[in-house]
Amino acid sequence: MSEKVEWASPGALGLAGFGLTTVLLNLHNAGLIEVPLITFCYGFFYGGVAQVIAGIIDGRRGDIFGLTAFTSYGLFWIGLALATLLDWLKIVTLTPVEAGYVMLMWGIFTAYLTPGSFKITRFALPTVFVSLTILFFLLSAAFFVIASGGSVLLLRIAGIEGIFCGLSAMYTSAGIVLNTHLGREVLPL
């Protein structure tokens, strides 16, 4: 008879992949990086593939929240990286209106996942999800403003908020790794 293998929690991996790529992209949105080419490469692999793997592991562990969140956001990053590549290659043209609707739908998705994050940690994961919900709605509004010929100011504000969101995910990842590895609470979650 074979012994049941326990899977380690993939939360730290998924949050690190999400956090790092979210910070990098929002450095661009904030106006600090002009052309984020390497960001989309990392978005495909670390933000995308690593999160999909984390989601599948969570599914294997019976965690529907982790399965849904990590797999979905991983595929978000893969889709965003692919759309950016296709736009860069002039195969398709991305429009601010379309981006506005995409971000709106991701904001709605994130908003309905957010209450579930409060069951997992006291403040760290809810901070990620609340700030991500705000980020998607800010990005949606920014793209609609840009589509109507308006300023990029709201996009810059969204970028700053997105940097905060990404850093909060990286903090949560660090807390999971350090607290688990050291067997005590080093970073409060």
C-alpha distance (Angstrom), angle and dihedral (degrees) to the residues before:
residue distance angle dihedral
M1 . . .
S2 3.80 . .
E3 3.76 122.1 .
K4 3.82 117.9 -116.8
V5 3.79 111.0 -109.9
E6 3.80 116.4 -139.2
W7 3.78 115.5 -142.6
A8 3.79 118.6 -139.3
S9 3.79 117.0 -121.5
P10 3.83 109.3 -87.7
G11 3.81 92.4 -159.3
A12 3.77 95.4 105.0
L13 3.81 92.2 51.7
G14 3.80 94.3 46.4
L15 3.80 93.7 46.7
A16 3.81 92.5 46.3
G17 3.81 91.8 51.5
F18 3.78 91.5 46.6
G19 3.80 94.8 43.2
L20 3.79 98.6 47.7
T21 3.79 95.2 48.1
T22 3.81 92.2 42.7
V23 3.81 90.6 54.8
L24 3.82 91.7 47.4
L25 3.81 94.9 49.6
N26 3.78 92.8 45.2
L27 3.79 91.7 51.5
H28 3.81 82.0 65.3
N29 3.81 93.7 44.8
A30 3.82 89.3 50.5
G31 3.81 89.1 53.8
L32 3.82 96.9 -110.6
I33 3.83 97.3 112.8
E34 3.80 118.8 42.3
V35 3.82 103.8 -159.3
P36 3.82 114.3 15.0
L37 3.82 98.1 -159.1
I38 3.80 97.8 144.2
T39 3.81 89.0 43.9
F40 3.79 90.1 66.2
C41 3.80 91.6 48.8
Y42 3.80 88.9 54.0
G43 3.80 88.5 41.6
F44 3.78 90.1 58.7
F45 3.79 97.4 45.2
Y46 3.82 110.1 24.1
G47 3.79 100.3 24.1
G48 3.80 91.6 35.1
V49 3.78 115.9 28.8
A50 3.83 95.6 30.1
Q51 3.81 91.1 52.7
V52 3.80 92.6 47.3
I53 3.81 88.8 52.6
A54 3.83 89.8 48.2
G55 3.80 89.8 50.1
I56 3.78 93.1 50.3
I57 3.80 90.9 49.5
D58 3.81 89.8 49.9
G59 3.80 88.4 50.9
R60 3.80 89.7 51.4
R61 3.81 87.8 52.1
G62 3.83 91.0 51.5
D63 3.83 95.7 -108.9
I64 3.81 107.1 140.3
F65 3.82 92.8 -179.9
G66 3.81 93.7 54.9
L67 3.80 91.7 41.3
T68 3.80 92.2 52.4
A69 3.81 97.5 40.2
F70 3.80 101.4 42.4
T71 3.79 96.2 39.7
S72 3.81 92.3 46.5
Y73 3.80 96.4 46.9
G74 3.79 90.6 43.3
L75 3.79 89.6 54.9
F76 3.83 88.7 45.1
W77 3.81 89.2 59.2
I78 3.81 93.2 45.0
G79 3.82 90.1 49.4
L80 3.80 93.0 46.8
A81 3.80 92.0 48.6
L82 3.81 91.7 47.8
A83 3.82 93.1 47.2
T84 3.80 90.2 49.9
L85 3.81 91.2 49.5
L86 3.82 92.0 48.7
D87 3.81 90.0 48.8
W88 3.80 91.4 48.4
L89 3.83 90.0 50.3
K90 3.85 88.7 50.0
I91 3.81 91.3 -120.9
V92 3.81 91.5 122.5
T93 3.78 133.1 7.7
L94 3.77 117.7 -130.1
T95 3.79 114.0 -145.4
P96 3.80 128.0 -157.5
V97 3.83 90.2 -126.5
E98 3.80 91.7 56.4
A99 3.81 90.3 45.4
G100 3.81 88.9 50.5
Y101 3.80 92.1 55.0
V102 3.81 92.8 44.3
M103 3.81 91.3 52.3
L104 3.81 90.6 45.7
M105 3.81 91.3 55.1
W106 3.81 91.8 47.0
G107 3.81 88.4 49.6
I108 3.80 90.4 54.7
F109 3.82 90.9 46.9
T110 3.81 91.6 49.3
A111 3.81 92.1 46.2
Y112 3.80 91.5 57.9
L113 3.80 92.2 47.7
T114 3.81 93.5 48.3
P115 3.85 97.9 81.0
G116 3.82 89.2 56.1
S117 3.80 90.9 57.5
F118 3.82 90.4 65.2
K119 3.80 89.8 65.9
I120 3.81 92.4 58.2
T121 3.83 104.7 50.7
R122 3.81 135.6 3.4
F123 3.78 98.1 -117.9
A124 3.81 114.6 -25.9
L125 3.81 101.3 76.1
P126 3.83 94.0 35.4
T127 3.82 87.4 54.2
V128 3.81 89.1 54.8
F129 3.80 93.4 49.0
V130 3.81 97.6 42.0
S131 3.80 91.8 47.8
L132 3.83 90.9 45.2
T133 3.80 91.1 51.8
I134 3.81 89.4 51.3
L135 3.81 90.2 46.1
F136 3.80 94.5 53.8
F137 3.82 92.2 48.5
L138 3.83 91.4 46.7
L139 3.81 90.5 49.2
S140 3.79 91.0 48.2
A141 3.79 91.7 51.6
A142 3.82 91.5 44.2
F143 3.80 92.8 53.3
F144 3.81 91.8 48.2
V145 3.83 89.8 50.3
I146 3.81 90.8 48.9
A147 3.83 90.3 47.8
S148 3.80 89.8 56.0
G149 3.81 91.1 52.4
G150 3.80 95.7 -98.0
S151 3.77 132.4 139.4
V152 3.81 127.6 -72.1
L153 3.83 90.0 -129.9
L154 3.82 93.2 106.6
L155 3.83 89.5 50.0
R156 3.82 89.0 53.6
I157 3.81 90.3 50.3
A158 3.81 89.8 48.2
G159 3.81 88.4 50.8
I160 3.79 92.2 55.7
E161 3.80 90.9 47.6
G162 3.83 89.1 46.8
I163 3.80 91.3 54.3
F164 3.81 87.8 54.4
C165 3.83 90.4 48.5
G166 3.81 92.8 50.1
L167 3.80 92.9 46.6
S168 3.81 90.3 49.9
A169 3.82 88.8 54.5
M170 3.80 90.8 49.1
Y171 3.83 90.0 49.3
T172 3.81 90.1 51.3
S173 3.80 90.7 49.0
A174 3.82 90.7 49.8
G175 3.80 90.5 49.3
I176 3.79 92.7 51.8
V177 3.82 92.7 48.4
L178 3.81 97.4 43.6
N179 3.80 97.3 39.7
T180 3.80 92.3 47.9
H181 3.80 96.5 41.8
L182 3.80 95.6 44.8
G183 3.81 94.7 39.4
R184 3.81 94.4 -129.6
E185 3.79 139.2 74.4
V186 3.80 106.8 -83.9
L187 3.80 95.6 154.0
P188 3.79 117.3 28.4
L189 3.78 113.2 -124.1
